[in-house]
Amino acid sequence: MSATPRHSFAQDDADRDGVELSLLNEDERRAAAGGSAAEQESMEKGKEPASLSDKDKQGMALLVVLYLIQGVPLGLSLGSIPFILRAKLSYSQLGVFALSAYPYSLKLLWSPVVDSLFVPSIGRRKSWIMPMQLIIGMTMLWIALNVQDLVDNPEEHVTWLTIIFFSLVFFSATQDIAVDGWALTLLSPENVSYASTAQTVGLNTGFFMSFTCFLAFNNVEFTSKWGIPRLTLTTYMGFWSIMCIAVTLILLFLKKEDPVPSDDPDLNLKKVYGIMWKICKLKNVQLLLLLHFVAKIGFQANDAVTSLKLVEKGMSEADLALAVLIDFPCQLIGGYYAAKWANTDKPLRPWYYAFWARLFFAGVSALFVYFLPKPPMSTGVFVLFIVLNVLSSFAGTIQFVGVTAYHTRIADPVVGGTYMTLLNTASNLGGTWPRYFVLKAVDMFSVATCHVKEGTSELLIKAAECVSEHGKKDCKEIGGACVTEQDGYYTVSIVCIVTGTLLFIFFILPVAKKLEGLPKSSWRVGGRD
């Protein structure tokens, strides 16, 4: 790939506006230069965007599909695989596997490469999207043929499993950089806020299909109960490898990307990294990055451990699978209405309103786990769990849509992929960096005793992993039974919720209100070389 020669950046605001317009096609340029002033002003005041044209509808459909492909590896790495491995690994070992999701939170490091290097005859974004999807498809095909052996003996292959899925998420993250950049110009300027809707629908669909839906149809008890064939990991990943390759071929032959205008600014690799550094030096950007870095601490115990604890305490995987299947369509519907709510002059308002809800549901979820009666679960308790799960997920969907809509509104389209990646990376990192430490802390704060009876006496053996299925199995092999004296999950939940509440009151909420009141011009970099 090579960067095409383009004109250099202008220094003043007037030229910078011209640079932004140069990234749009002729119709978009006319709209931006002519009648869009009123349209943009109406958007700033929170009015409804223009109705979607046929081109915008096609663009929305394409974005949904491309984001869906990203969601599949994430659902596997963050959901299904840890859930499948939980019976054979400790929480500390699961924390090691959680590192496989880190590329999605570190993609900022190579996003300027994606923004600046491309093959003009293919297209700025397609130059990256197509090869990445081919690699994703081939990687998933390899995993489909080999993963079962690794999953059957995960204790011996934790590092190898982590490397494999780390690579898969890395390729997906690279594809995401290009898709984020394309989203800013694929839709017309007055409807660019709908990109967050496409991202919500696509990512959530891919994630839920690979996490909740797959776990349901992979579960022997669930499939036997409903009389349907069991879906294996090999079959599932083989299917998605074919889908990735098919979508890539459709992009190659049926979707032509708008050519790069001749007056497009010079975005060579060095210059894009320089612009990214200038963006990071903006005070309001630094505040937003710091806000993202700490914003999800309060929910981490709930997001990372609660579902594992429910199964550990006796909830059947079939019941859990049914609950998440019910949750899936609710979140798709919720995402649509959340996107409409976020399309106001205060786009972060839904985000910080839902923050309180997520803290509340994190606490309620911990209480639900604590008071969960021994199996079998009654219908009333199961209905309560479904309601709790749907409301908690909906609060998360509102936050995701709100903050993504805000990112698309403030990002500079001149470096759209890099700018969006910077903001989304910070948001993702806020949810991934604490996960490893939370899972480690659950083991660290857990105190369990393996009771082994020898005649009339009883031998007590301290075992930090006796709260996990792996530890219970080891204890059972020596003729004992695990007795948990202190479950670290509750300690970690309290620490997370209290820390998240204090951060929200004294830092996150004041900063969010300050940032959403800033004009767009404050998010642009002046004096580019």
N, C-alpha and C positions, 0 to 999 in steps of 0.2 A: 504494500500500500504506500501511497505517496501523497503528500499534501500538494494541492494545486496552487499555483501562483495567484495571489489575490492582492488587492490594494491594501495599504497599511491603514491602521486605525487613525481616525481624526482625533483632535484634541478637545474640541469644544462640544457643548451639549447639542448644538444644532447638527453637527456632523454625526454625532452618536445616534441621534434619532434617524438620520439617513441610513446608517449602518444597520439599525434594527429593521428598517423597512426593506433593506436589500436582501434579507433572508426570506422574505415572503414572495409568493408568486405574483403574477400581474393582477389577478383579481383581488388578492389579499392586500397588495400594495395600494390599489385604488381605494379599497375600503378604509385602509389605515390612513391614507393621505387625505381622503375626501370626507365621506360621511361618518367615519369612525370616531371622530372627536366626540360627537354627541353620544355615540354608542358606548365609548369607553367611560365617558362621564356618568352615564346612567348605570354602568356596572359598578363604578366607584360608589354610587349612591345606593347600591343594593337592589336595582331593578332587575327584572327577569332578563336573561340573555335572549338573543334572537332565536327564532325557531330554527331547528336543524335543517340544513339543506341536504339534498341527496348525497352530495360529496361529504358533508360532515357525518351523515349517517354511516356511509361506507367507511369513513375514517374511524368512527367509534367502534364499528364491528371489528375492524382490523386490530385496533388497540386492545379490545377485549381478548381476542384470540392470542395476541402476542404476550399480554400480561398473564393469561391463563397458563401458557407454557412455562413462565417463570414460577408460578405458584406450585406447580407439580413437584419440582425438586425441594422446594422449601417445606411443603407439607410432609414429604418423606423425611427430611433431615431433622426438622423441628418437632414432628409429631409421630408418624407411624413407626419409624425405626427405633427411636428411644422406647416407645410403648412396647414393641415386640421384644426388645432386649431387656426390659426392666426386670423380668423374672430371673435372669442369669447374671446381671451386673449390679454392683452397688451404685448408690447415688453418685459417689465420687467418680466411678468409671463412666457413668452416664454424662457427668460433667465434662469428661475428656471428649466424648463424642459430640457434645454440644459445640465444641470448637469448629465443627464442620460447617456451621452456619455463619462463621465470621466473615467470609468473603463478601457477603451481602452488606456487611457493615463497614467494610474497608475498601469498597470499590472506588472511592474518591481517589485513591492513590494512582489508579491507571485510567480514570475517566478522561483526562486531557488527551491521552493517546487516541481514544475512541472519537473524541470531538475533532481532532485535527488531522488524522490520517485516514484516507479513504480513497477508493477508486472512483473517479468522476463518472465513468461510463456506467457504473452500477448504481451509484447514489451514496450520499453522505451516510445515511443510516443503514441502508440495505447492505453496504459493504461489510458491516459488522454483524447485523442481525442474522443474515443467512449462514455465514460460516459457523457462528456460535450455535445456531440451532442444529446444524448438521453434526457438530461435535457433541452437543447435548444428546441428540438422538443416538449416535453411535456409542456414547458412554453409557447411556441407559440400556442399550442392547447388551453391552458387555456385562453390566451389573446384573441384568436379567438372567444371563447364562451362568453367573458365578456366585451371586450373592447368597443363595440358599446355604451353601456350605459354610460361608462366613457367619451367617446368622445362627446356624445350628451350634457353633462353637465360638461365641463372641468373646469369651474370656481370653482366648488365645489370639484374637484378631481385632481387638479394640483399636489399636493404632492404625491398622490397615483399613478398617471400615471408616475411620475418621478421615484418612487421606482420600479414599475413593469419593466419599460424599462431599468433602471439602472441594475437590476438583469439580464435581458436578455443580455445586453451588457457585463456584468461581465463574464457570462458563455462563450460568444463568444470570449472574450479576453483571457480566460484561454485556450480555444481550439487553439487560435492563437499562444500562447507560444509554445505549443507542435508542431504545424505545422511548425513554423519557425525553430525549432530545427531539425525536420525531413528533412526539405528542404536541409540542409547542407550535409546530408549523403544519402538521397534518390537518388540524382543525382550523376553522376560520378564527380570526382574532377575537370576535365577540362571543365565540362559543368555546374558547380554550379551557374554560373552567370545567367543561364536561370531561376533560381528560382524567380528572380525579375520579369521576364516576366510572369511566372505563377501567381505570386501574383497580378500583374497589371491586367491581364485578368480576373482572378477569382474575386478579390475584386471589380473591376470596374463593372463587369457584375452583381454581387449581389447587389451592391449599386444602380446602375442605374435601375435595375429591381424593386427594392423596393422603389425607389424615383421617377424617371421620368416615367418609364413605368406604375407603379401602379397608379400614379396620373392621367396619361392620361386615363387609362381604368376605373378609379374610377369616372372620371368627367362626369356628366350627359350630359352636352352640347356636349362634344367630342364624347361620345358613341352614342348619338342621331344623331349627324351629320353624322357619318360613319356607322350607322345602326348595331352596335355590342352590345352584352350584357354588362351591367355595372358590373365591378368587385368590389365587396365589400371588406372591410377590413377583415371581418370575413372569407370569402372564401379564400382570398389571404394567410392569416396567417395559415389557416387550411391546405392549399396545402403545404406550406413550412414545417409545422410540420411533415407531412407524408414523405416529401423528406429527412428531417434530419434523421428520424428513418430508412428509406430505405438505405441511404448511410452508416449509422452505421452498419446495418446488412451485407451489402456488404463487409465492412472492416473486420467484424468479421469472415466471412466465406471464402472470396475470396482473401484477401490480407494478406500475412504473412510478418511480419516485421523481418528484419535480427536480429538474436540473439545478445545479448550483449557479446562481446568477453570476454574470461576468464581473460585477462590481462587489462581489462578496468579500468581506474583510479578510485580511491575511491571518489565518489561524494556524500557523505552524506550531509544532509541538512546544517549543520553548516559550512562544508567546502565550499559549493557552495556560501553561503552568504559571507563567507570570501573572496572567489575569486572575487565575484561581487564588494566587497568593494575595493579590490586591483585594479580591473579594473577602478573603479571610481576615484582612486587616480592618474591614469596616466594623465599627463598634457595634452596630445593631446586628450584624451577622454573627459576631462573636457571642453576643448575648443569646441569640437564637440557638447557636450550636451548644452553648452551655446548658440552656434550658432543655434541649433534647437529650443531652447526655445524662441528666439526672431525673427526667420526667417519669420514667417507667419503673423506678426503684420500688415504689409502693405496691406494684402489682406483681412483682417477680415471683414471689412464693406461690401465689395463686396460679399464675400462667405456667410455671415450670413443674410444679409438684402436685397440685390438687388432684388432677385426674389419676395420677399414679397412686396416690394415697387412697382414693375411693376404691380402686380395684384391690389394693392391699387390705382394706378393711372389709372386703366381702362383696362389693358391688360386682355383679356379673358383667363380663365384657359384652354380653348380648344386650343387657339393659343400657350400658354406656353407649354402645353402638346405636341403639334405637334413639337415644336422647340426642346424640349429635346429628343423626339424620333428620330429626325434626328441626333442629337448630339451623341446618343448612339453608333451606328456602327462606326461613325467617330473616337471615342475615342478608340474603340477596335483596329481599324487599326492603329491609331496613337501610341497606346501602343506598338505594335509590332516593328514599326520603331524606336520608342524612345529607346527600349531595345537594338537594334542593335547599335544605336548611343552611348549609354552609355557603350558599351563593348569596351572601349579603355583604353589606359594607363592614361587617364585623365577622370575618370568616373564622377567627379563632374562638369566637364565643361558644359554638357547640363543643369545641375541643375542651375548654376548661369547665364547662358545665358537666360534661360527661366524666371529667376527672373525678369529681366527688362521687359519682355513681360507681366508678370502677373501684375506688377505695372502699366504698361501702360493701360492694359485692365481694371484694377480696376478704373482708372480715366475716361476712355472712358465710362464705364458702368454707372458711376454716372452721367456723362453728358447726356447719353442716357435717363436715368430716368428723368432728369430735363427737357429735351426738348421733351419728349414723348408727341405727340399730343393727344387730346381727342379722345376717341373711336368714330367710329370704326377705327381700324388701317389699313392703306393702305398697299398694297402689297409690295411697296418699303421699307417701314419702317420695315415690318415683315422680309423681306429678309435680311436687314441690321442687325436686331437683331439675326437672325440665324447665320450669318457669325461671328458676334461678340461673340456669345455664343460658337460656335465651336472652334474658335481660342483661346479664353480664357481658355476653358476646355483643349484644347490640350497643352497649356503651362503648366497647372497644371499636366497633365499626364507625360510630359517630366520630370518635377521636381520629381514627385513621382518615376518614373522608375529609374532615375539617382541616386537618393539618396539611393534607395533600393539596386540597383546593387553595390553601394559603400559599403553598410553595409555588404552584403554577401561576399564581397571581403576581408574585414578587420576583420570580426568576427572570433574568435578562436573556431574551431569546438569542442574542448574539453568541452566547456560549451556553445554550440551553441544556445540552447533555451534561456538561460539567457543573453548571449551577444547580440544576435539579438533583444531580447525583450528590453534590456537597450537602444539600439540605436533607435529602432522603437518607443519605448515609448516616448523618448525625442522628436522625430519628430512629433508624434501624439499630444503630450501635447502642442507643439508650436501652433497647430491649434485649440485646444479646450479651453485652459485657457483664451484666450482673448475674446472668444465668449460671455460669460456671461456678461462681462463688456461692450462689444460693444452694445449688445442689451439693457442693462440698460442705456447706454449713449444716445442712440437714443431717449428714452423717456425723459431723463434728459435735453437734449439740445433742445427738441421740445417745441414750444410755439404755442398753438392753442386757438382759442376763439369760444365758442358756442354762436351763435347769436340767441336770442329768441325775436321775435317781440310781443309786447303787444300794440295793437292799433296802434297809430302813433309813439310810442317810441320803442326803441330796447334795450333789456337787454343783456349785454355782460358778459359771464361767462368763466373765465379761466379754461381750462381743459387740463391737461398734456397728457391725453390719447385720445384727440379728433382727433388725426391723425390716430388712429387705428380703425378698424371696430367696435370693442367693444365700444370705446368712442363715435364714430359717432352714434351708436345705442342708447346709453344713452342720447345723445343730442337730437336725433330725438324724443325720447319718451316724452321729455318735450316741444316738438314743435319747436325745434331750428335746426340750421344747422351749421356745423363746418367750420371754416375759419382758415387755417393754416398760421400763421405769420412767423414761422421759423421751418423748418423741420430738426430735429436733424440728420437725415441720411446724409445730405450733410456735416454738421460740422464734424461728426465722420469719414466720408470718407476722408476728407481733412487731418485730424489729422493722420489717419492710413497711408495714402499714403506718406505724408511728413516724418513721423517717420520711415516708412519702407525704404524709399529712403536713408535717412541719415544713418540708420543702415547698409544698404547694402554697401554703398560707403566706410564708415570708419571702419566697423568691419567685416561684413559677407564675402564680396569678398576677402579681404586680408587673412582672416583665412581659407576660403575654399581652396584657392590656396596653402596655406602652408600645409594643412592637406593632400591634394591629392598627394603631393610630398613625403610623408613619406613612408618608407618601411613597409612591413607587420609585420616585427619583432617588430616594435615600438608599435604595438597594442596588443602584447602578454604580459602576466604577468609572470615574472621570479620568481624563488625562491618560488614556491608553497609548502605549507606544505603537 
